[in-house]
Amino acid sequence: TTTATTTKTKTKTTPPSPLTSLPPSSSPRFNKSSSSPSSSQFLRGKGKKQSSAQRLKGSMFRMLNEMLYTTTGEKALQEFSQQPALFKVYHQGFASQVNKWPVNPIDEMIAYVKTQPPTSVVADFGCGEAKLAASVTHMVHSFDLVAHNDKVVACDIAHVPLSTSSVDIAVFSLALMGVNYVDYLKEAHRVLRMNGVLVIAEVKSRIDRNEEFIDVVEKAGFTFTSVDETQLMFVTFKFEKTKKKGRKVTDEQAAVALKPCLYKRR
């Protein structure tokens, strides 16, 4: 009885903070005056702590995910620059979701890049852990809000440190997050060479009508070339940079064409 009371009190005195890293896990505490716990008591206590930690991580992931989809890239960069550990929490949650899918879209991106000339230069917008760069022999510039490793440059992907017309392929693998995602498309247009290829993989549930999304991307200056809907969880679009002039996209058009991907609280 004493052990259960102590554990319950500890849980109440350490509420999760949405702006701090997860508290480190610790072994169960026992009152010194009580008898030593049995192995089954210890395992039950450990299981409860692990379950609580998993729920906390899930809650933080949902909070961070919602922030990424409902704010600008600039604001997200500020948040994660102040607390980069939260970005690791987000990507762990993100990976746990995508790993349940039959196919990970980044694997399709890797397969596509491998079919391209070895001299092709790639820009990976929202690269995560830079799996693409680690999987091909091509020159890959990898960008995300936080640098997971030395292959990644931390930045707002609306403003990447590349020269104009310097890459052949621009990739967004589940990376068009943020209310200003059209700015990311415009930046991809800037860095792509003429006839360069834009590849976008997005969650199917974010797009009600492909035509509306294609229209938004074309207004950023691209020409639509193909769409692949064969995968269960995501759809892949390809576009080409041509001499087509860009047109204005309203916030309403952008919001309708690509909805935020928000996870339900359980």
N, C-alpha and C positions, 0 to 999 in steps of 0.2 A: 504493500500500500504506500509506503514511504517513497519507494522508487518511482511509482507511477505519478505521485503528486509532484515530485521534484522535476520530472521530465515535462509535465504539463505546464508548470510555472515557468520553466526556461523558454518554452515555445511562445508564451504570451509576452515575455519581456524582450523578445528579439523580432519585432515585426519587420517585414521586408521593406526596404526603402527603394523607390523606383529610380533613384539617382545615385545609388551606391552599388558597389560590387557585391556579389553573393557572400554571405558570411561563411568562413571555413567550417567544414564539418568537424565534429569532435566525438569522441567515444562517450557512451552513456555514463552519467554520474550516478553514484550510489551513496547513500547515507552511510557514514563510517560505522555507525552503531548497529546497522542492520547486518544480517548474515550475508555471505557472499552469494551473488545471483547464480542461478543455474545457467547452463549453456542455452537452454531454450528461452529463458527470460532475456538473456543478452541478445540473442538473435531477433527476438520479437521487437526489442527496443531499437536495435540497429535497423531493422526493416522499416519501422515507423519513421525513423530519422531520414532514411534514404527516400522514402515516399514523400515526406515533407519537403525535402530538398528538391526533389523532382518537380513537385507542384510549384515551388517557389521559382525554379528555373523556367517552367512553362509559363507562369504568370509574367515574369520579366520579359520573356521572349515575345509574348503577345503585346505587351506594352511597347517594347522597342519596335516591333514590326509595325504597329499602328502609327508610331511616331514617324517612321521612315516613309510611310505611304501618305501621310497627311501634312507633311511639311516640305520645305524646299531642301535641295541638296546642300545649300550653304548652311542652313540651320542645323541639319543633321551632322555636317562636318564639325561645326562648333561643339555640339553635344558630345560627339565621340572623341574629339580631340581633348576635351577636358577629362573624360573618363574612358580611355581606350579599352579597359577591361570589359565594359559593357558590350563592345562590338564582338568580343569573343563569345559572350553569352548569347548574343543574337545569332551568330553563325552556327553555334552548336545546336540551337533550336531549329534553325533553318535546315541544317544538314539532317537532323532527325526526321524532318518532314519529307524532304526530297528523297532520302534513302528508302522511303517506303514506296516510291514510284517504280513502275516496271523499268523505266529508262530515265536516266539523268540527262537533262538537255545539254549540259556541258560536254558529255561524251559524244553527242552528235556534232557539236561544234568542233571538237577535236578531230573527229573523223572527216569533217568537211575540210578543215584547214590542211590536213594531211594530203588531200587530193590536189591542192594548189601548188603552183611552182615554188620551189624552195627559196626563191628570192623574195617572195611575197612578205610584206611587213603587215603585222596585225596589231590592232588596238583593241584590248579587252576592257570594256567599260563595266565597272562593277564586278571585278574579277574574283572577289572572295580570297581564297588561298592561292590564286594563280595556278590552278590545275592545268589550264590550257597551255600556259607558258612552259610548265614542267613536262608536258606531254608531247610537244612537237619540236622540230629542229628549226622552225622559222623564228625570225625575230618577232617577239611579242612584247608590246608595251602594256603593262598591267596596271589598272587604276582602281582604287576603291577608297572609302572614307578613312580606313585605317590600314597601315602596312602590316599584313600578317607575317611577311617575310621579306627578304631583300629583293625579291622579284617585283614587289608591289610598290607603287608610288601613291602616297596618301594625298588625296585632293578631292575637290568637288568636281564630279565628272562633267559639269557644264563648262569647266575651264581646265582642260588637261594641258600639261606642258609639252605639247608637240607642235611642230611647225605646220603651217597650212599646206595641204596637198602632200602629205608625207607618208601615208599608209595606203595599203591596198585593200584591206579587209577590216571592217569595224564590227565588233561583236557585242551584243547585249544578251546575256543568258540570265533571264529572270531578273534583270537589272533596271528596268524602267520604273523605278520607285520614286515617289516624290511628286508633288503637285506641279512641278515645273519640268516634267520629263521631256517636254518638247524642246527645252533648252539643251538637253543631252543629245537629242537627235540633230539639232542644228550644229552642235559641236562635232559630232561624228561627220556631218557633211563638210565641215571646215577642214578637218584633218585628212579626209579621204582624197585620193587622187581622182581625176576624171575617169569615169567607168569603174571606179572602185565599188566594192560590194559591201552592203550593210546586211547583217544577219541578226534577226531578232527572234528569240524564243520566249514566249510568255505563257502564263497559266491560262488555260482555256476559259475558266470561269470569269476572268477579267474582261473578256471581250464578248459582247453580245452579238455584234455584227462585224465580220471581218472587213466589210466595205468601209465602215466608219473609221476603223483603225488605219486601214490602208490610205484613206483620204488624208488623215492627219500626217502620216509619215511623208506622203507625197507633197504636202504643203510645206514640209521642211526642206524640199528641194530634191527629193528622190523619185525614181521611177520604179514602180512595182514590177517584179519579175516572176515570183512564184510564192506559193503557200503550201505547206505540208501539214495536214491535219491527221496523219495516221497514228500519232501517239495518243495515248489515253489521257494524259494529264496536261500536255502543253501543245501549242501550235507554233510552227516555225515559219517566219516570213523572210524572203530575200528581196532586196531592193538594189538599185544601181544608182550611182551618182552620175547624173547627166547634166546637160546644159539647161534643164528645166529650172525656172526661177521659183524661188520659194514664195509662199503666200502666208498671210496672217492666219493663225489658229487662235480662236477665242478660248478662254478658260473653260467655258461650257462645252465646247466641242471636244477639247482634250479630256475632260472629265467623263463625258459620255462614251468616248471611244475606248477608254482604258480605265476600268474601275479599280479601286484599291483592293488588294487581297488581304482581307482581315480575318483572323481566326476567332472562332467563337470561344467564349469562356466556358469551361466545364466545371 
